[in-house]
Amino acid sequence: MFSNARVGVYYAPLADDPLFAAGARWLGRDPETNATLAQPDLPDIGGITVEPRGYGFHATLKPPMRLAPGATWPDLLDAATALAARLSPFDLRRLAVADLYGFLALRETAPCAALQALADACVEHLDAFRAPPGEDELARRRRGRLSAEQDAMLLRWGYQYVFSTWFFHMTLTRRLSEAEKAIYRPAAEAYFAEALRVPRRVSEICLFTQPAPGAPFTIAARLTLRG
């Protein structure tokens, strides 16, 4: 991997889960193959999904990181594989389309302690591979008016939304106006309804990689939970 590459530890539905296909089509890109996909027939669907399209359909467990000096992709892959081998699969609570600070996202309909524990484990046990954020990145993230707790998380873990400040979400759009939400929220609810009725288990973690700034993230590895 290149020195400026980033790696994120994400949840993504299994490759044969209808939610994976639905999410990829909604965003217009398959994160497994990086292929462009035809999106639903909605006005400006390409425009409102530009940002999440680049990240791929996912929920963040450990935020994207550059590798620390001396850290290597094979070592990270080995450590993530070993971590997955210690973690147990679990049922995912039902998901629903929600308004998250103006963005549309798939969220849990009830809290899931196992999901929080999974995210916590990924953040903590793979942190030795993370390069610390530079001053520019810290300044950029602090423009979001962080709470004292979020700022402490940013300094310690390189991101403000981890552990007690983390929340599960699978982003579907950019931030929308109220008029746009009136169009896209019911459209998203109808579009995802069938896939969201299917029960699912969390049985993998995924390593998504971005080879260079601005490049799309793709799935580099799916690691089975074997605990």
C-alpha positions as protocol buffer text, in pm:
chain_id: "A"
residue {
  index: 1
  type: MET
  ca { x: 0 y: 0 z: 0 }
}
residue {
  index: 2
  type: PHE
  ca { x: 109 y: 357 z: -65 }
}
residue {
  index: 3
  type: SER
  ca { x: 219 y: 573 z: 225 }
}
residue {
  index: 4
  type: ASN
  ca { x: -81 y: 805 z: 190 }
}
residue {
  index: 5
  type: ALA
  ca { x: -338 y: 525 z: 172 }
}
residue {
  index: 6
  type: ARG
  ca { x: -610 y: 499 z: 435 }
}
residue {
  index: 7
  type: VAL
  ca { x: -776 y: 193 z: 586 }
}
residue {
  index: 8
  type: GLY
  ca { x: -1114 y: 187 z: 758 }
}
residue {
  index: 9
  type: VAL
  ca { x: -1264 y: -99 z: 958 }
}
residue {
  index: 10
  type: TYR
  ca { x: -1629 y: -113 z: 861 }
}
residue {
  index: 11
  type: TYR
  ca { x: -1944 y: -317 z: 884 }
}
residue {
  index: 12
  type: ALA
  ca { x: -2088 y: -401 z: 544 }
}
residue {
  index: 13
  type: PRO
  ca { x: -2367 y: -651 z: 477 }
}
residue {
  index: 14
  type: LEU
  ca { x: -2260 y: -990 z: 347 }
}
residue {
  index: 15
  type: ALA
  ca { x: -2203 y: -999 z: -28 }
}
residue {
  index: 16
  type: ASP
  ca { x: -2516 y: -1212 z: -80 }
}
residue {
  index: 17
  type: ASP
  ca { x: -2734 y: -1004 z: 154 }
}
residue {
  index: 18
  type: PRO
  ca { x: -2999 y: -811 z: -45 }
}
residue {
  index: 19
  type: LEU
  ca { x: -2916 y: -505 z: 164 }
}
residue {
  index: 20
  type: PHE
  ca { x: -2562 y: -500 z: 22 }
}
residue {
  index: 21
  type: ALA
  ca { x: -2694 y: -489 z: -335 }
}
residue {
  index: 22
  type: ALA
  ca { x: -2963 y: -235 z: -246 }
}
residue {
  index: 23
  type: GLY
  ca { x: -2717 y: -4 z: -72 }
}
residue {
  index: 24
  type: ALA
  ca { x: -2465 y: -25 z: -354 }
}
residue {
  index: 25
  type: ARG
  ca { x: -2732 y: 58 z: -614 }
}
residue {
  index: 26
  type: TRP
  ca { x: -2866 y: 346 z: -405 }
}
residue {
  index: 27
  type: LEU
  ca { x: -2518 y: 501 z: -388 }
}
residue {
  index: 28
  type: GLY
  ca { x: -2432 y: 409 z: -747 }
}
residue {
  index: 29
  type: ARG
  ca { x: -2114 y: 212 z: -679 }
}
residue {
  index: 30
  type: ASP
  ca { x: -2027 y: -143 z: -577 }
}
residue {
  index: 31
  type: PRO
  ca { x: -1756 y: -118 z: -306 }
}
residue {
  index: 32
  type: GLU
  ca { x: -1652 y: -477 z: -374 }
}
residue {
  index: 33
  type: THR
  ca { x: -1566 y: -424 z: -743 }
}
residue {
  index: 34
  type: ASN
  ca { x: -1569 y: -41 z: -768 }
}
residue {
  index: 35
  type: ALA
  ca { x: -1813 y: -80 z: -1059 }
}
residue {
  index: 36
  type: THR
  ca { x: -2054 y: 205 z: -1131 }
}
residue {
  index: 37
  type: LEU
  ca { x: -2418 y: 101 z: -1086 }
}
residue {
  index: 38
  type: ALA
  ca { x: -2747 y: 241 z: -1212 }
}
residue {
  index: 39
  type: GLN
  ca { x: -2923 y: 428 z: -931 }
}
residue {
  index: 40
  type: PRO
  ca { x: -3296 y: 448 z: -853 }
}
residue {
  index: 41
  type: ASP
  ca { x: -3495 y: 679 z: -1078 }
}
residue {
  index: 42
  type: LEU
  ca { x: -3511 y: 979 z: -847 }
}
residue {
  index: 43
  type: PRO
  ca { x: -3435 y: 1346 z: -919 }
}
residue {
  index: 44
  type: ASP
  ca { x: -3065 y: 1428 z: -864 }
}
residue {
  index: 45
  type: ILE
  ca { x: -3001 y: 1098 z: -686 }
}
residue {
  index: 46
  type: GLY
  ca { x: -2646 y: 1113 z: -820 }
}
residue {
  index: 47
  type: GLY
  ca { x: -2589 y: 1455 z: -668 }
}
residue {
  index: 48
  type: ILE
  ca { x: -2718 y: 1383 z: -320 }
}
residue {
  index: 49
  type: THR
  ca { x: -2512 y: 1062 z: -292 }
}
residue {
  index: 50
  type: VAL
  ca { x: -2173 y: 1191 z: -413 }
}
residue {
  index: 51
  type: GLU
  ca { x: -2005 y: 1194 z: -72 }
}
residue {
  index: 52
  type: PRO
  ca { x: -2128 y: 859 z: 65 }
}
residue {
  index: 53
  type: ARG
  ca { x: -2063 y: 699 z: -276 }
}
residue {
  index: 54
  type: GLY
  ca { x: -1691 y: 757 z: -235 }
}
residue {
  index: 55
  type: TYR
  ca { x: -1684 y: 583 z: 103 }
}
residue {
  index: 56
  type: GLY
  ca { x: -1900 y: 290 z: -9 }
}
residue {
  index: 57
  type: PHE
  ca { x: -2208 y: 146 z: 160 }
}
residue {
  index: 58
  type: HIS
  ca { x: -2098 y: 75 z: 517 }
}
residue {
  index: 59
  type: ALA
  ca { x: -2113 y: 160 z: 885 }
}
residue {
  index: 60
  type: THR
  ca { x: -1788 y: 276 z: 1045 }
}
residue {
  index: 61
  type: LEU
  ca { x: -1640 y: 66 z: 1325 }
}
residue {
  index: 62
  type: LYS
  ca { x: -1288 y: 214 z: 1329 }
}
residue {
  index: 63
  type: PRO
  ca { x: -1258 y: 534 z: 1125 }
}
residue {
  index: 64
  type: PRO
  ca { x: -1025 y: 555 z: 824 }
}
residue {
  index: 65
  type: MET
  ca { x: -662 y: 585 z: 929 }
}
residue {
  index: 66
  type: ARG
  ca { x: -322 y: 621 z: 770 }
}
residue {
  index: 67
  type: LEU
  ca { x: -76 y: 360 z: 886 }
}
residue {
  index: 68
  type: ALA
  ca { x: 174 y: 461 z: 1151 }
}
residue {
  index: 69
  type: PRO
  ca { x: 544 y: 468 z: 1061 }
}
residue {
  index: 70
  type: GLY
  ca { x: 670 y: 110 z: 1056 }
}
residue {
  index: 71
  type: ALA
  ca { x: 321 y: -39 z: 1032 }
}
residue {
  index: 72
  type: THR
  ca { x: 245 y: -250 z: 725 }
}
residue {
  index: 73
  type: TRP
  ca { x: -68 y: -370 z: 551 }
}
residue {
  index: 74
  type: PRO
  ca { x: 15 y: -741 z: 611 }
}
residue {
  index: 75
  type: ASP
  ca { x: 63 y: -675 z: 981 }
}
residue {
  index: 76
  type: LEU
  ca { x: -267 y: -486 z: 1003 }
}
residue {
  index: 77
  type: LEU
  ca { x: -444 y: -762 z: 811 }
}
residue {
  index: 78
  type: ASP
  ca { x: -300 y: -1025 z: 1045 }
}
residue {
  index: 79
  type: ALA
  ca { x: -404 y: -828 z: 1354 }
}
residue {
  index: 80
  type: ALA
  ca { x: -755 y: -765 z: 1221 }
}
residue {
  index: 81
  type: THR
  ca { x: -791 y: -1133 z: 1128 }
}
residue {
  index: 82
  type: ALA
  ca { x: -683 y: -1235 z: 1478 }
}
residue {
  index: 83
  type: LEU
  ca { x: -926 y: -986 z: 1631 }
}
residue {
  index: 84
  type: ALA
  ca { x: -1214 y: -1119 z: 1418 }
}
residue {
  index: 85
  type: ALA
  ca { x: -1127 y: -1473 z: 1528 }
}
residue {
  index: 86
  type: ARG
  ca { x: -1188 y: -1370 z: 1892 }
}
residue {
  index: 87
  type: LEU
  ca { x: -1520 y: -1195 z: 1829 }
}
residue {
  index: 88
  type: SER
  ca { x: -1857 y: -1371 z: 1808 }
}
residue {
  index: 89
  type: PRO
  ca { x: -2126 y: -1317 z: 1545 }
}
residue {
  index: 90
  type: PHE
  ca { x: -2456 y: -1168 z: 1662 }
}
residue {
  index: 91
  type: ASP
  ca { x: -2798 y: -1071 z: 1532 }
}
residue {
  index: 92
  type: LEU
  ca { x: -2829 y: -716 z: 1405 }
}
residue {
  index: 93
  type: ARG
  ca { x: -3132 y: -525 z: 1527 }
}
residue {
  index: 94
  type: ARG
  ca { x: -3377 y: -414 z: 1259 }
}
residue {
  index: 95
  type: LEU
  ca { x: -3260 y: -109 z: 1065 }
}
residue {
  index: 96
  type: ALA
  ca { x: -3470 y: 183 z: 942 }
}
residue {
  index: 97
  type: VAL
  ca { x: -3419 y: 502 z: 744 }
}
residue {
  index: 98
  type: ALA
  ca { x: -3358 y: 790 z: 984 }
}
residue {
  index: 99
  type: ASP
  ca { x: -3277 y: 1161 z: 975 }
}
residue {
  index: 100
  type: LEU
  ca { x: -2930 y: 1200 z: 1126 }
}
residue {
  index: 101
  type: TYR
  ca { x: -2842 y: 1569 z: 1165 }
}
residue {
  index: 102
  type: GLY
  ca { x: -2996 y: 1632 z: 824 }
}
residue {
  index: 103
  type: PHE
  ca { x: -2841 y: 1330 z: 652 }
}
residue {
  index: 104
  type: LEU
  ca { x: -3046 y: 1023 z: 569 }
}
residue {
  index: 105
  type: ALA
  ca { x: -2896 y: 704 z: 710 }
}
residue {
  index: 106
  type: LEU
  ca { x: -2990 y: 352 z: 811 }
}
residue {
  index: 107
  type: ARG
  ca { x: -2994 y: 332 z: 1190 }
}
residue {
  index: 108
  type: GLU
  ca { x: -3074 y: 68 z: 1451 }
}
residue {
  index: 109
  type: THR
  ca { x: -3432 y: 72 z: 1574 }
}
residue {
  index: 110
  type: ALA
  ca { x: -3308 y: -31 z: 1922 }
}
residue {
  index: 111
  type: PRO
  ca { x: -2966 y: -17 z: 2089 }
}
residue {
  index: 112
  type: CYS
  ca { x: -2743 y: -322 z: 2043 }
}
residue {
  index: 113
  type: ALA
  ca { x: -2476 y: -381 z: 2307 }
}
residue {
  index: 114
  type: ALA
  ca { x: -2295 y: -636 z: 2088 }
}
residue {
  index: 115
  type: LEU
  ca { x: -2264 y: -382 z: 1806 }
}
residue {
  index: 116
  type: GLN
  ca { x: -2116 y: -123 z: 2042 }
}
residue {
  index: 117
  type: ALA
  ca { x: -1873 y: -382 z: 2177 }
}
residue {
  index: 118
  type: LEU
  ca { x: -1765 y: -470 z: 1823 }
}
residue {
  index: 119
  type: ALA
  ca { x: -1690 y: -108 z: 1738 }
}
residue {
  index: 120
  type: ASP
  ca { x: -1507 y: -58 z: 2069 }
}
residue {
  index: 121
  type: ALA
  ca { x: -1289 y: -364 z: 2008 }
}
residue {
  index: 122
  type: CYS
  ca { x: -1194 y: -253 z: 1657 }
}
residue {
  index: 123
  type: VAL
  ca { x: -1099 y: 95 z: 1777 }
}
residue {
  index: 124
  type: GLU
  ca { x: -896 y: -24 z: 2075 }
}
residue {
  index: 125
  type: HIS
  ca { x: -720 y: -333 z: 1944 }
}
residue {
  index: 126
  type: LEU
  ca { x: -612 y: -195 z: 1606 }
}
residue {
  index: 127
  type: ASP
  ca { x: -507 y: 148 z: 1728 }
}
residue {
  index: 128
  type: ALA
  ca { x: -136 y: 67 z: 1730 }
}
residue {
  index: 129
  type: PHE
  ca { x: -149 y: 78 z: 1349 }
}
residue {
  index: 130
  type: ARG
  ca { x: -293 y: 432 z: 1333 }
}
residue {
  index: 131
  type: ALA
  ca { x: -81 y: 733 z: 1248 }
}
residue {
  index: 132
  type: PRO
  ca { x: -180 y: 1029 z: 1468 }
}
residue {
  index: 133
  type: PRO
  ca { x: -374 y: 1311 z: 1300 }
}
residue {
  index: 134
  type: GLY
  ca { x: -178 y: 1617 z: 1192 }
}
residue {
  index: 135
  type: GLU
  ca { x: -253 y: 1968 z: 1312 }
}
residue {
  index: 136
  type: ASP
  ca { x: -452 y: 2048 z: 997 }
}
residue {
  index: 137
  type: GLU
  ca { x: -678 y: 1748 z: 1052 }
}
residue {
  index: 138
  type: LEU
  ca { x: -727 y: 1833 z: 1419 }
}
residue {
  index: 139
  type: ALA
  ca { x: -818 y: 2191 z: 1329 }
}
residue {
  index: 140
  type: ARG
  ca { x: -1061 y: 2075 z: 1060 }
}
residue {
  index: 141
  type: ARG
  ca { x: -1240 y: 1838 z: 1294 }
}
residue {
  index: 142
  type: ARG
  ca { x: -1257 y: 2096 z: 1571 }
}
residue {
  index: 143
  type: ARG
  ca { x: -1445 y: 2333 z: 1342 }
}
residue {
  index: 144
  type: GLY
  ca { x: -1745 y: 2112 z: 1417 }
}
residue {
  index: 145
  type: ARG
  ca { x: -1769 y: 2257 z: 1772 }
}
residue {
  index: 146
  type: LEU
  ca { x: -1681 y: 1940 z: 1956 }
}
residue {
  index: 147
  type: SER
  ca { x: -1787 y: 1874 z: 2312 }
}
residue {
  index: 148
  type: ALA
  ca { x: -1514 y: 1825 z: 2571 }
}
residue {
  index: 149
  type: GLU
  ca { x: -1572 y: 1450 z: 2553 }
}
residue {
  index: 150
  type: GLN
  ca { x: -1550 y: 1446 z: 2173 }
}
residue {
  index: 151
  type: ASP
  ca { x: -1232 y: 1652 z: 2177 }
}
residue {
  index: 152
  type: ALA
  ca { x: -1076 y: 1408 z: 2424 }
}
residue {
  index: 153
  type: MET
  ca { x: -1168 y: 1119 z: 2194 }
}
residue {
  index: 154
  type: LEU
  ca { x: -1016 y: 1303 z: 1898 }
}
residue {
  index: 155
  type: LEU
  ca { x: -686 y: 1354 z: 2079 }
}
residue {
  index: 156
  type: ARG
  ca { x: -664 y: 999 z: 2214 }
}
residue {
  index: 157
  type: TRP
  ca { x: -812 y: 795 z: 1928 }
}
residue {
  index: 158
  type: GLY
  ca { x: -784 y: 1022 z: 1623 }
}
residue {
  index: 159
  type: TYR
  ca { x: -1159 y: 1064 z: 1580 }
}
residue {
  index: 160
  type: GLN
  ca { x: -1434 y: 1227 z: 1781 }
}
residue {
  index: 161
  type: TYR
  ca { x: -1700 y: 957 z: 1743 }
}
residue {
  index: 162
  type: VAL
  ca { x: -1569 y: 647 z: 1920 }
}
residue {
  index: 163
  type: PHE
  ca { x: -1667 y: 455 z: 2235 }
}
residue {
  index: 164
  type: SER
  ca { x: -1930 y: 659 z: 2425 }
}
residue {
  index: 165
  type: THR
  ca { x: -1970 y: 907 z: 2137 }
}
residue {
  index: 166
  type: TRP
  ca { x: -1999 y: 641 z: 1863 }
}
residue {
  index: 167
  type: PHE
  ca { x: -2328 y: 561 z: 1692 }
}
residue {
  index: 168
  type: PHE
  ca { x: -2413 y: 313 z: 1418 }
}
residue {
  index: 169
  type: HIS
  ca { x: -2517 y: 462 z: 1085 }
}
residue {
  index: 170
  type: MET
  ca { x: -2504 y: 373 z: 716 }
}
residue {
  index: 171
  type: THR
  ca { x: -2505 y: 707 z: 535 }
}
residue {
  index: 172
  type: LEU
  ca { x: -2734 y: 739 z: 233 }
}
residue {
  index: 173
  type: THR
  ca { x: -2718 y: 1109 z: 138 }
}
residue {
  index: 174
  type: ARG
  ca { x: -2550 y: 1441 z: 192 }
}
residue {
  index: 175
  type: ARG
  ca { x: -2718 y: 1684 z: 433 }
}
residue {
  index: 176
  type: LEU
  ca { x: -3060 y: 1764 z: 290 }
}
residue {
  index: 177
  type: SER
  ca { x: -3297 y: 2059 z: 314 }
}
residue {
  index: 178
  type: GLU
  ca { x: -3642 y: 1999 z: 461 }
}
residue {
  index: 179
  type: ALA
  ca { x: -3790 y: 2011 z: 112 }
}
residue {
  index: 180
  type: GLU
  ca { x: -3539 y: 1749 z: -7 }
}
residue {
  index: 181
  type: LYS
  ca { x: -3612 y: 1524 z: 291 }
}
residue {
  index: 182
  type: ALA
  ca { x: -3979 y: 1531 z: 198 }
}
residue {
  index: 183
  type: ILE
  ca { x: -3880 y: 1375 z: -135 }
}
residue {
  index: 184
  type: TYR
  ca { x: -3595 y: 1142 z: -47 }
}
residue {
  index: 185
  type: ARG
  ca { x: -3692 y: 1002 z: 293 }
}
residue {
  index: 186
  type: PRO
  ca { x: -4015 y: 834 z: 179 }
}
residue {
  index: 187
  type: ALA
  ca { x: -3838 y: 727 z: -141 }
}
residue {
  index: 188
  type: ALA
  ca { x: -3557 y: 566 z: 61 }
}
residue {
  index: 189
  type: GLU
  ca { x: -3803 y: 399 z: 298 }
}
residue {
  index: 190
  type: ALA
  ca { x: -3987 y: 244 z: 5 }
}
residue {
  index: 191
  type: TYR
  ca { x: -3667 y: 149 z: -176 }
}
residue {
  index: 192
  type: PHE
  ca { x: -3505 y: -29 z: 122 }
}
residue {
  index: 193
  type: ALA
  ca { x: -3823 y: -178 z: 271 }
}
residue {
  index: 194
  type: GLU
  ca { x: -3789 y: -525 z: 122 }
}
residue {
  index: 195
  type: ALA
  ca { x: -3420 y: -563 z: 206 }
}
residue {
  index: 196
  type: LEU
  ca { x: -3470 y: -436 z: 560 }
}
residue {
  index: 197
  type: ARG
  ca { x: -3733 y: -701 z: 631 }
}
residue {
  index: 198
  type: VAL
  ca { x: -3469 y: -973 z: 596 }
}
residue {
  index: 199
  type: PRO
  ca { x: -3313 y: -1078 z: 933 }
}
residue {
  index: 200
  type: ARG
  ca { x: -2935 y: -1049 z: 937 }
}
residue {
  index: 201
  type: ARG
  ca { x: -2637 y: -1132 z: 1151 }
}
residue {
  index: 202
  type: VAL
  ca { x: -2312 y: -945 z: 1188 }
}
residue {
  index: 203
  type: SER
  ca { x: -2062 y: -1216 z: 1105 }
}
residue {
  index: 204
  type: GLU
  ca { x: -1780 y: -1020 z: 940 }
}
residue {
  index: 205
  type: ILE
  ca { x: -1577 y: -706 z: 968 }
}
residue {
  index: 206
  type: CYS
  ca { x: -1444 y: -546 z: 650 }
}
residue {
  index: 207
  type: LEU
  ca { x: -1126 y: -358 z: 574 }
}
residue {
  index: 208
  type: PHE
  ca { x: -1196 y: -81 z: 324 }
}
residue {
  index: 209
  type: THR
  ca { x: -895 y: 86 z: 164 }
}
residue {
  index: 210
  type: GLN
  ca { x: -846 y: 420 z: -10 }
}
residue {
  index: 211
  type: PRO
  ca { x: -522 y: 416 z: -214 }
}
residue {
  index: 212
  type: ALA
  ca { x: -488 y: 794 z: -246 }
}
residue {
  index: 213
  type: PRO
  ca { x: -671 y: 1109 z: -129 }
}
residue {
  index: 214
  type: GLY
  ca { x: -997 y: 1149 z: -316 }
}
residue {
  index: 215
  type: ALA
  ca { x: -999 y: 791 z: -447 }
}
residue {
  index: 216
  type: PRO
  ca { x: -1299 y: 572 z: -365 }
}
residue {
  index: 217
  type: PHE
  ca { x: -1283 y: 322 z: -80 }
}
residue {
  index: 218
  type: THR
  ca { x: -1312 y: -44 z: -178 }
}
residue {
  index: 219
  type: ILE
  ca { x: -1334 y: -365 z: 20 }
}
residue {
  index: 220
  type: ALA
  ca { x: -986 y: -514 z: 52 }
}
residue {
  index: 221
  type: ALA
  ca { x: -1077 y: -794 z: 296 }
}
residue {
  index: 222
  type: ARG
  ca { x: -1380 y: -953 z: 459 }
}
residue {
  index: 223
  type: LEU
  ca { x: -1286 y: -1113 z: 790 }
}
residue {
  index: 224
  type: THR
  ca { x: -1514 y: -1370 z: 951 }
}
residue {
  index: 225
  type: LEU
  ca { x: -1607 y: -1342 z: 1320 }
}
residue {
  index: 226
  type: ARG
  ca { x: -1518 y: -1680 z: 1471 }
}
residue {
  index: 227
  type: GLY
  ca { x: -1544 y: -1634 z: 1846 }
}
